[in-house]
Amino acid sequence: MSQFALQPGIDDTEVLLERASVRDASAIEVLLCRHRARLESTVRLHMDHRLAARFDPADVVQECIVQAWGELPRYLRERPIPFYPWLLRIALER
């Protein structure tokens, strides 16, 4: 059994974060993409209507994911806040 196997009742985000910390590309991809729809809805909700005419929330989320990919090693070392709020902060700052 893998050291990263899911255990019943445990949120798989922690397992994916552990796998990402050893540079597991598939875990990183899942972490960064699994919240895409939720992030897009939140960005759409918070986006100023004047910006919404010029920017697609999906583009903002894509930029967020690219930025998060670059910042992920530091996040994994420090883990200042839970993963989704960290991603959300990046998206809302964009």
C-alpha positions in Angstrom: 0.0 0.0 0.0 1.3 3.4 -1.0 2.2 5.9 1.8 -0.1 8.3 -0.1 -3.1 6.0 -0.3 -6.4 7.5 0.9 -7.8 6.4 4.2 -11.5 6.4 4.8 -12.8 9.7 6.1 -9.7 11.7 5.3 -9.9 14.6 2.9 -7.8 13.7 -0.2 -6.5 17.3 -0.4 -3.9 16.5 2.3 -2.8 13.4 0.4 -2.5 15.4 -2.8 -0.5 18.1 -1.0 1.9 15.4 0.3 2.2 13.9 -3.1 2.8 17.4 -4.6 5.5 18.1 -2.0 7.5 15.3 -3.6 6.9 16.8 -7.1 4.1 14.3 -8.2 2.9 16.1 -11.3 -0.4 14.4 -11.4 -1.2 15.5 -7.8 -0.2 19.0 -8.6 -2.4 19.1 -11.7 -5.4 17.7 -9.6 -4.8 20.3 -6.9 -4.7 23.2 -9.2 -7.6 22.2 -11.5 -10.1 20.6 -9.2 -11.4 23.9 -7.9 -11.6 25.6 -11.3 -15.4 25.8 -11.6 -15.8 27.0 -8.0 -13.1 29.6 -8.5 -14.7 30.8 -11.7 -18.1 31.2 -10.0 -16.5 33.1 -7.2 -14.6 35.4 -9.5 -17.7 36.0 -11.6 -19.6 36.9 -8.4 -16.9 39.3 -7.2 -15.9 40.9 -10.5 -16.9 44.5 -10.9 -19.5 44.7 -13.7 -17.3 47.2 -15.6 -14.5 44.6 -15.7 -16.8 41.8 -16.6 -17.4 43.4 -20.0 -13.7 43.1 -20.8 -12.5 40.0 -18.9 -13.8 36.5 -18.8 -13.7 34.9 -15.3 -12.3 31.7 -16.9 -9.3 33.7 -18.1 -8.8 35.1 -14.6 -8.9 31.6 -13.2 -6.4 30.3 -15.8 -4.0 33.1 -14.8 -4.6 32.2 -11.2 -3.7 28.6 -11.8 -0.5 29.6 -13.7 0.5 31.9 -10.8 -0.3 29.2 -8.2 1.8 26.7 -10.1 4.8 29.0 -9.7 4.1 29.7 -6.1 3.2 26.1 -5.1 6.7 25.1 -3.8 6.7 28.0 -1.3 3.1 27.3 -0.3 4.0 23.6 0.3 6.9 24.6 2.5 5.0 27.2 4.6 1.3 26.2 4.3 0.1 29.5 5.7 -3.6 28.8 5.1 -5.7 25.9 3.8 -5.2 25.1 0.1 -8.5 26.4 -1.4 -8.5 29.7 0.5 -4.9 30.2 -0.8 -6.0 29.6 -4.4 -9.0 31.8 -3.9 -6.8 34.7 -2.6 -4.7 34.5 -5.7 -7.8 34.5 -7.9 -9.4 37.5 -6.2 -6.1 39.4 -6.3 -6.0 39.0 -10.0 
